[in-house]
Amino acid sequence: MTRRAGPPIDPRLLRYSRVTRRYVVVTAILAAVTTVAVIVIAAMTASVLSELVTDPSRRSLAAQSGHLWILLGALVVRVIASFGHDRYAHRASASAIAELRAQALDALTDPDRTPPRELVRRREHATTVLLRGLGALGPYLSGYVPALIVTVLVTPTVLAVVAVTDWPSAVIIVITLPLIPLFMILIGKMTRERTQRKLATMSRLSAQLLDLVAGLPTLRALNRARAPARQVADLGQAHRRSSMSSLRVAFLSGGVLEFLATISVALVAVGIGLRLVTGEMSLYAGILALILAPEAYLPLRQVGAQFHNSTDGMAAAAEVIDLIETGTGPTAGARSRTCTVAGEPIRLLDVGVHGRDGWAPYELSATADPAALTVLTGPNGSGKSTAIAAILGLVAPDEGSVLVGSISVAELDPAAYHEQVAWLPQQPVVVPGTVADNLAVFGALDSEALARASAATGFDAVLASLPDGSATVLGGGGVGLSAGQRQRLALTRVLASPSPLLLLDEPTAHLDAASEASVLSALAARAHAGDTVVVVAHRAVARAYADRVIELPEVIGVR
């Protein structure tokens, strides 16, 4: 998607980043100090040189000591301001990047702002923006933004001083100065398109590389781990070509702008030389105008040199702010009601969720009663998992509504509601830590309930087989357990939970027939004890334990 050209500094960046706001203020103050120092340096240099040439009585160190001390002081001030700004700029840009990255991650991991389905769709692009794209914001903040602020302050001030000193030189500067931004605009249009293509290419390449990395364990198990080597090499070459094309434009644009500035200063110098020869201006005025002329072009030259960084940085800033502003779920203010889930039926009223492949589910009307085991079944893609997500409030239906009793899930406070729900997704959550930590990841469990659940799921045998039992340390994603063992752990956690509403998505996946029957029997017993249990299942054996079976039809041709 091509973005419309916006202001050099995105106002949203200042709104979301407190560090950036403070950085812009400090940069403006230091730019004002630099402007004063530049004019003082030029005036003192012109005074010393003109008096040395025209006034023999002033050709001594003592006679020029006042000018020299002021000149030295101005030089020191300019050096300190430049050094202080550069040192502060790099720290401020790093802090701003960390601040924006944290806000974007908060937005992406908040299910109220980014539903899980939306997160999956945007995962690869968000990874590229937050890990690599956001790095371009550093040169943008430390290079382009200061150059832009210096241009706004220094160039008009220097031009005004030159106009007072030698108006013909000011006229030449006014005529030639617009050539630099003109060529910047022409080059920038091509640079912007290349930058957007590069970011899109990086997102695509990163997504392909992540898919390869995720599939490496499978390829290694099949003894084909070296098969993708050629594909990885091709991805690297594609990224190199994309980066080099952008760098070529950056180098060429810098050369063109440098050439324009050099020619413009030469025109000013020729005019001053001719007027000095004919006696139309004083030596002091000529030297002062000649020293200040390059200073009028220098900020624009720096802006041009940093323009490539600006396109990368502005694209990165726009992308990360779009992630921060992500919010397709219900607003927090609209979700403040609470309710007691125990004993209340769960009603889906003409629920429809529209995805990239159409509606799934579509016009789903169903009721899950307390003290009953409700089974959702149907072909792949019919919207069973989406229906569970809608009950949880993680997905906002595009049509219809989900009610807990008489209250819409869209109105419920998520934290208070989810405390009363035990959820088993298709991919169970296993965090780095001990087995005991993972069993209690959603809260402490009653020891008797945990023992009964472990016996029902067969997790007690898993614990007996582990070297340190419940103290066994697991890695990220459940490393240290097989797929079936991870499933048993997650099932045990849900069955031992005191929550009155249990939502399970394919709970018997990776289990043998005997374990499947034991788990379904435990779920039916839990339901008959008064809880509301909703299970997504494909296998026909689940129907034997169900009090109600809701068949979701395959959605065809509904767009």
N, C-alpha and C positions, 0 to 999 in steps of 0.2 A: 504494500500500500504506500503510495506517495503522499508525503505530508506537505501541506501548504507551508510556504515560507513564513516564519514567525519572527518576533523580535530577537535581537542578538542574545538577550538573557531572558529565558523563559520565566515569566512572573510566577508560575507555579513552583519553580525551583526555589525562589525566595520565600514562598509561602510555606513550603514543606521543610525547608532546611534552615534552622536557626543559625547554624555555623556559617552558611553562605551569606546570610544577611549581615552578620557581624563582619565577615571577611570583606564584603563590598564596601562597607563603611570605612574600615581601616585602610583599604586600598585607595579610596577616594581621598582620605586625609593625607596619606603618603604621596599621592599624585600631586596634590596641591603644594606640599612642601617641595617636591621635585621641581614643579613649575617655577616657583620662586627662586630656587637654587640655580636653575638653568639661566634665567634672565640675569641674575646677579653675576654669574660666571661670565656670561657674554659681555655684560657692561664693563666689568673690571678688566677683562682681557682686552677689550677695545680701547679702554682708557690707557692702559699701560702701553700698548703697541703704538697708539697714535701719538702719545706724548713722547715716547722714545724717538719717533721719527721727526716730529715737528717742533719740539721744544727741547733745545740742548740743556737747559737748566734742570730738566727733570730726568736726565739720563744717569741717575745714581740710585743705588739700592735704598738709601735713606729716603730719597724723594718719593720713591714708589712703595715704601713699606706699608703705608695705609691700604693702598689698592691690593698689594700682595697678600696682606693678612685677611682682608675681606674675601679675596679670591680663594685662599686656602680654606677659610671657614666654609664657604659655599661648596667647595669640592668635597670637604669632609661630610657636610650635611647630605649631599647627594649620594655619596658612597654609602653612608650609614642607612639612608632611607631605602636605597636599592637593596643592600644586603639584608636589612631587616624585613623588607617585604618578601624577598625570595625565600628567606628562612620560614617566615610565617605562612607564605602561600602553600608550600608543600605540606605543612602540618594541617592547615585548614582544609585543603582539598582532600587529604586522607580522612579527616574527621567527617567531612561532608559526605564522602562516599560511604563510610561506615554508617552514618546516620540514615541515609536514604536506603541503603541495603537492608538495615534493620526494619525500617518502616515497610518496605516492600515484602519482606519475609513475613512480617506480622499480618499484612493484608492477604498474602497467599495462603497462610496457614490458619486463617480465621474462617471456619466454615460458614459463618454468617455473611461474609463478604465474598468468598470464593468457594462455591460449592465443589465437592470432590470431582464431579464430572468436568467442570470447567478447569479445575486444577490439572487434571490429566491432559486435557486438550492443550493447555498452555505451558506444560512442564518443560518441554525442550527449549522453547523460546525464552521462558523465564530463566532457565539455567544459563543460557548464553548471555542474556542481558546482565544478570547479577554477578556472574563470575568473570566474564571477559569484556562485555560491552561497557559495563560501568567503570572499568579501568580507564576508558577514554575521558572520563569526567575529570581526572587529575590534571592532564595537560590543558584541558579547557579552562578549568578554574585558575590554575597557576600561571597560564600563559596568555590565553585569549582575553579573558575577562579583565585582567590588569591593563593589557594593551588597549582595550576598548575604553576603559575609564581614563587612562592617560591621554588618549586621543581627544576625548571630549573636553578635558581640562587644559592640556598643554597646547594643542594646535591653535584654538581660537585666541588664547592669551599671547602666544608667540607671534601670531599673525597681527594682532593689534599693536604690539610693540614695534614690529617691522614697519607697519603702516605709518606710525608716528615718526619713525626714524627715516624711512626711505619708501615713499608711497609707490614708485614704479616697481620696486622689488616685490612689494605686497601684491600689486596687480598681477605680476607674473606668477606668484605663488597661488593666488586665487584662481587663475586660469588653468594652471597645470595640476593643481591639487586634486580636482575631481577625476582626473584620469586614473588615479590609483584605485579609488572605490569602484569606478566604472569597470575596470578590468577585473577587480575582485568579484563583482557581480557576475560577469560573464564566465569567469573560471569557476566561481562558486556553484553555478547551476549544474555544471558537469560534475563537480566534486560531490555535490549533495546526492545526485543520482547514484554515483559510484559508491558512496558511503552507505546508502540504503541497500544497494545490491550486496555490498560486502557483509552487512549485518544479517541480511536474509540468508546469504550463503553460509555464514558462520553458524547460524541457527540450524540450518539443514545439515551441515557437516557434523556439528556437535550431536544432533539427534541420532545420526547414523552411527557415530562413534559410541554413544551411550548404548545403543541397541547391540552393537558388537560386544561391548564389555559385559553387558547383562547376559549375553548368550555364551560367553566364554566357558563357564562351567559345563554347560551341555556339550559344547564342541570338544572340550577336553575329555569328557567322559566317552565321547565317540571317537576319540583319537584324531580329531580334525582341528586342533587348536591353531595349526599353522595355515589353515585354508584361507582365513581372512587377511593374511599378510599383504597380499596384493591390493585388496580393497582399502586397507589402512594406508598403504603408500599412495594410492590414487587420491584418497581424501586429503592427505598432506600436500600433494601437488596442487590440488584444486584450491586449498587455502592459501598456498604460496602465491599462486597466480592472482587470486583476488587481492591479497595484501599488496603485492608489487604494483598492480595497476593503480591502486590508490596512492602509493608512494610516488609513482612517476608524475602523477598530476600535481602532487604537493611540491615536488622539486621544481617542476616547470613553472608553476604559479609563483613560487618564490623568486625565481630568476627573472621573470617578466616584471614583477613589481620592483625589484631592485634596479633593473635597467631604467624603468620609468622615473624613479626617484633620482637616480644619478643624472639623467638628462635634464630634469627639471632644475636641480641645483646648479648645473652647469649654465643654464640659461640665466639664472639669477646672477651668477658670478660674472658672466660676460657683460651684462648690463651695468653692474657695479663698476667693473674695470673701465668701461668706456666713459662713464660719468666722472670717475676719478681723473682720468686722463684729460678730459675737457674742463675740469675744475667745477663741475656742476654740483658736487657734494663734498662734504668734509671727509677726511680720512676716518675719523671716529665713527661717523654714520655708516660709511662703507664697510668697515670691519665689523661693526655691530650687526648690520643686516646680513653680512656674509656668514657670520658665526651662527646667527639664529635661523637662517634659511634651512639648513639640514635638520634642525630641531623641529621645524614645522612639518617636515615630511616623515621624520623618524617614527612617530607613533603610528601613522598609517602603514608604514612599511612593516612595523612589528605586527599590526593587525593582519596584514596580508600574509606575513610569514606564519602566523598562528591560525590562519583561516581553515586549514585542513583539520587542525585540532578542534576548531570550533564546530565543524560539521560533524565530526565523530562525537564530540562532547554533547552537542545539542541533541543529536539522535539518541545517544545513551540516556540523557536526562529525560527526554520525552518518553522513551520506552519505560524507564524505571518509574516515572510519575504515573504513567498509565497503569502500571502494576499496582502502585499505591492506591490509585483511585478506583481499582477494581472493586465492584460492589454489586453483584447481581442478585445477591440474596436479600432477604428482608432486612430492613434497617433495625438497629438495636433499639431505637425508641419505640418501634412498633411491637417488640417482643418482650413485654414486661409482665404478662399475666402468669399466674401459677395455678396448678391444679393438682389434685391427687389422682394418680393414674390407677391405683388399685381399685378394682371393681368397675372400672369404666370401659365401655366398648371402644374399639378403634374403628372409625368409619372412613372409608374412602368414597367420596361422592364425585362421580364422573371425572376422576383424576386423569389428566393427560400431561405428559412431559414430552416436549419436542426436542429431539436431538438432530445431529447432522444427517442421520439416516431416516428421519421421519419421526412419527409419534411412537413412543414405547414407554409406558403403556398408553392406551387411548380409550377414553371414556370408561375407565375402570371404576366400578361400583362394587364395594365389598365391605363386609363387617367382620372384625375379629373380636369375638366375645370373650370376656373373662371366664376362667374355669373351662377353657376349651383350647385344643390344639388345632390351629388353623394352618393349613399347608397351601402355599402358593406354588403352582406348577404351570408348565407350559414350555413351548419351544424356545430355543436360544434367541435372544433379541426381542422377546415379547415384553420386557420391562419388569421382570420380577425383582431384580436387585434395585432398580430405580424406585419401585413401589416401597421397598424397605427404607431406602434413603428418604423418600417423601414422608414416611411415618416418623422418621427420626428428625425431620426438619432440615436435613442437609441439602435437600433439593426442593426448590419452590415449584409447585406444579404450574404449568402454563395455563391449564384449565382445571376447574374443579377445586376441591379442597380436601384436607385431611382433618378429622375431628377426633379429639380425645374427650369422650363424653359429648358435651355441647360446645367445647372450646376448640377453635381452630389452632392447629400446631403452629401456624404462622404468627399467632399472637403470644405463644408461650415463651417464657424466659428460657433460653437454651440450657443454661447451667442447671437451673432447678428441675427442668424436664429430664435432662439426661442423667441426673442422679437417680432417677427412678427406672432407668432403662438399662438392660444388659444386652450388648450387641456383639454378635460374632460375624465379622465380614468374611468375604471369600478368602482374603489374605490376612490371616490373624496377625495382630500386632505383638511382636516379641522384641523387647528393648534390651540393650546390653546390660547385663547384671546377672544375678543368681536366678535360679528357678523360683525361689520363694519371692523374690522381688517381682517377677513377672506374674505370679499368681495374685499378688496384692497390688498390681499396677493400677487398678481402678478402686482400691480401697481394701481395708483389712477384711478377711473372710473368717466366718465362724469355723472352728476346727472340725466340729462334727459334720457340718454341711460340706466342708472340703473333703473329708474322708469319704462321705457317701458319693459325692460327685466323682472323686478319683476312682472309686470302685466301679461306678457306672460307665465311665469312659475308658477304663483300662489304664489310666495314668498312674495308678499305684504301682503297676508292673514296670512302667517307664522309670519311675523314681527309684525302684529297687535296682534297676540296671545301670543307673548313673553312678559314676565313681564317688561323688560326694552327696548323693541324694538331692534334697532341695537346696543345698548349698552349692551345687554345681554352677559354675559361671558360664553364661551363654554370651555369644557374640552378637553383633548387630544382625537383625533379621532372623535370629534363632539359630545362628551357627553353633553347632554342637548337638543339635537335634535333627532327626529326619523330618520329612514333611508330615508323616503320620503322627510323630511324637509332638510336633508343634500344634497339629490340629487337636490332639488330645489335651494338651496344656490349655489351649484357648477354650475348648469345650468345658473343661473342668472349672475354669475361671467363671464362665457364664452360669453353669449349673449351680455352682456354690454361691452365686450372688443372691442377695435377698431382694433384688429388684422385682417389682410386680409385673413388669413387661419385659419379655424376652424376645429378641429378634435375631434369628439365625439364618445366615445365607449359606446354603450347602454345608450343613454342619457335619455330615457323614462322609465328606470327601476324604480320600486317602485312608479310609477305614475298611477293615474286612467285614464280612457279612455278620459275624457274631457281634463284633463291636458296634456295628450299625444298629442292629436290633436292640442292643443294650442301651445305646444312647437315645434312640427313639422312644423306648419304654420309659426311660428316666424323664424325658421331656413330656410325655403324656401324663406321667404321675405328677409332675410339677404343675401342669395345666389343671389337672383334676383337683389339685389342692387349692385352686382359686386364682392362680396367676394367668395372665394373658400370654400365650406363646404363639408366635408366628414363625413359620419355618419355610424357607425356599428349598424345594427339593425336585430333583429330576426323576429319581428312581421310584418305581411303582411300590416298593416296600413301605414307603412313607405313608401311603394312602391307608394302609391297614391300621395305623395308629392315629390317624387324623379324625377329629370330630367334624371338621369342615374342610372341604377341598375347593379351592378357588382356581379355576382353570383360566389362564390368561391366553387369549387367542394370538396367533401370529398376525402382526400388523402388516398388511400388504396394501400398497398404493395410497396410504394416507400420508400426505405431505403438508 
